[in-house]
Amino acid sequence: MDFREITERDIPALFAVRVATHENALSHEELRSLGITEESVKDKLKKSFKGWLCEDDHKVVGFAIGDKSTGELWVIAVLPEYIGKGIGSRLLLTVENWLQESGCSRLWLT
C-alpha cells in the first residue's frame, strides 16, 4: 500500500471512498446538501486544507484531510474492507503532524 499527498485529480476517488464508508455514512446528495462537492473540495485544497490518501494497487482505499486555519481534522474515510489494517491510524497521524507543524495547538474533529 502506498501513502501520498492528495492531488486535484484524486478528488473523484475521494468521493467514491467517502460514500462507501459505514461510519458516519453520507450519500452524494447528503454531501452536496452540506456544500461538499468536488468543486468545493478542489477549492479547499487550494487554500488552507491538505490531505493524504492510501492506495492499494492504484485504487484509493482511504484518505484524510485537515484544515490548518482551524486545526480541524475535516474528514477521515477508509473503505470498509480496509478497516483494521492501520490505514486510518497512519492517515490520522499524518494529518495531525501536519496540523501541528502548521502551528495548530488544538486539534479537533466534528
Disulfide bonds with the S-S distance in Angstrom:
none
